[in-house]
Amino acid sequence: MAIAYSADGARFGDPIAVITKEEMNTESLERPELVQLPGGGWRLYLSCATTGTKHWRVEAADAAHPAEFDVSKRELVLPGDPLKRAIKDPVICHHAGRWHMWATIHPLADPAETDQMTTEYATSPDGLDWTWQGTALSGRAGRVGLPRHPGRGRQVRRGHGHGVLRRAGVGGGEL
């Protein structure tokens, strides 16, 4: 997973940070979420696959600058349950003094149902301890689950005239 900077939102320079699946002790990394903290600094949420299973969890790390993430000090924020549900691909924002998250949930109890994803909505006072509020999106009867990768290649804007940071996966074919 790499973080790069762009002054215009179209042309990105070399990565300012790279985080590997080995550093995260995970089989795979998908769709990270980079957010600016209200009091300054940055938080990176990483979707991590539990090796040898269909389980996913979300871990987070904070840094003063996006080039300074130390994932050895990360925190497990959305553990899921290896036997019941995987949690991944969060979309997170801070608005009106509260954190809001939409995350993909995979049921794991029945192997035939693991691709019947939903998007669940949660809120938090700090962006770390989340309270689930309910289902935001779900499939329809007779249809396959929701798309797997909403928001791939999203950008985080830092305000007018301050450039754009973009995060993208590296390795595993995801850019």
NORMO-V316764 format. One record per helix or strand. SS is the DSSP state (2 for helix, 1 for strand). FROM is the first residue (numbers start at 1). LEN is the number of residues. If there is no record, write none. Layout:
ss:SS from:FROM len:LEN
ss:SS from:FROM len:LEN
This chain:
ss:1 from:2 len:5
ss:1 from:15 len:4
ss:1 from:29 len:8
ss:1 from:42 len:8
ss:1 from:56 len:8
ss:2 from:66 len:3
ss:2 from:71 len:3
ss:1 from:75 len:4
ss:1 from:81 len:1
ss:1 from:85 len:11
ss:1 from:98 len:10
ss:2 from:111 len:3
ss:1 from:118 len:7
ss:1 from:131 len:8
ss:1 from:155 len:3
ss:1 from:164 len:5
